[in-house]
Structures are given as C-alpha cells and as structure tokens.
Amino acid sequence: MYYYYFVIDLNPKAQIWWKRYITQMQIAQFITVNIVHWSAIGAAYIRGDCIGYNTIGNYLGVFIINSYLLLFIKLYMDTYKYKRTNEPEAVANGVHKATKKVNKVD
C-alpha cells in the first residue's frame, strides 16, 4: 500500500494495475479486525470483566474500523462499479448520464 502511495506521489498519472487488489486487501483487513474486536467484546461478556480489558476501547475500535470499512467499500464501488459498463466516459468519471444537464442551442 505504501509503495502505491510512493509511486503515485512520483507520478500522479501512473496507471497501477494492482490498485484494485490493494483496496480489496484493505477491505479484508477491516473485516478481520472487526471480527477480532467483536470476539474480544464477546469474550469479555462470557468470562466477565477482565483486568486490563478496555470495553470502551473495543467499542471505539469497532466504530472506527466500521467507518473505514464503509469508506473503502464506497471507494471500491465508486472506482470499479462503472468501469464494467459500456456507457460514456462521464459514467466512468462518476457522473451518471441521467443527472447530467444538457443545454440545447436552437
């Protein structure tokens, strides 16, 4: 991921073929961390209160990870959803043709 940022910093117009896979791995990472947080929260309720266990920290972690997860899913959908269609370039750039205003000149 940091190599990707390094390459883009050197050349902002660089076409990186593995950018999609980096995003997919980040989404998988956030799902895994989410599972770990919920497992820790569940284990604390099953075993009782543990010394050194921070319930508020895990709830905050769940909130943060889920916000990142939603943002990365939105990024993934916005970036790759429209590229599979054969619609005009405006759709690939995030502008849907139904929302595009066209001024006709008589």
N, C-alpha and C positions, 0 to 999 in steps of 0.2 A: 504494500500500500504506500509506504513512504517513498519507494523507488518511483512509483507512478507520479506522486506529487513532485519529486525531483525532476523527472522528465518533462512534465507539464510546465514546471517553472522555467526550465531552459527553453522550451519551445511550446508555447500555448496552443499552437495549431497542430500539434503532433497527434497522429491517429494511433491510439494504443488498442490493439486487438483484444487484450485481456482485461480491459476496464470492466466489462460486464461481469467477469468471473470474480474480480476483486469485490464488486458490490454484492454478489451472491454470497461470497465467503463472509463478508461483514454481517449480512442478514443472518446467516447460520450462526455466527459468533454471538449475536444478540439473542437469538433464540436459546442457545446453550446457556448463556449467562442468566437468562430469565428462568430457565429450569433450575439452575443452581440456587438462585435466590429463593424461589418458591419451595424448593426442597429444604433449605435451611429454615425457612419460616415454618414449614410443616413439622420438621424435626423438633423445633423449639416447643411447639404446642403438644407434641406427643410425649416428649421427655420432660416437659416442664421448663421452668426458667433455668437457663444455664449461666454460670458465671462467665462473664466476658462476651456473652451473646448480645448483640445490639439489634433488637427488633426494628427500631426506628430506622436504623441504617439499612436494613434489608428492604423495608418498605420504600425508602427513598431510592435505593438501588433499582427496585422493580419499576418505580416511576420513571427514573432516568433512562434505564435500558429500554423500556417500552416506548418512550418518546423517541429515542434514537431509532428503534426498530420501525416505528411508523414513518419516520422521516426517510429512512433508507428504502422502505418499500415504496413510498411515494416517488422518491428519486428514480428507483428502478422502473416503476410503471411509466413515469413521465418520459424517461430516456429511451426505453426499449419497446414500449407498447405500440407506438405509432410507426415505428420503423418497419414493421412486418406488413403494413398495408401498402397498397399501390396508389395511395392518394397523393395529391400535390405536395410540394416541398413545405408549404405552410403548415401542414399537419405534422410533418416530421419536426418542425421547429416549435411545436406546441400550440399552434393557432389552428383551431378547427374551422373548416370552411363554413359551418353553419353560423359561427359567431363573427365572421369576417364581413365588414361593411364594404359594399361596392357602390361607388358613386358613378352613375351613368351620365354621360355627356351627350346631349341631343345633337 
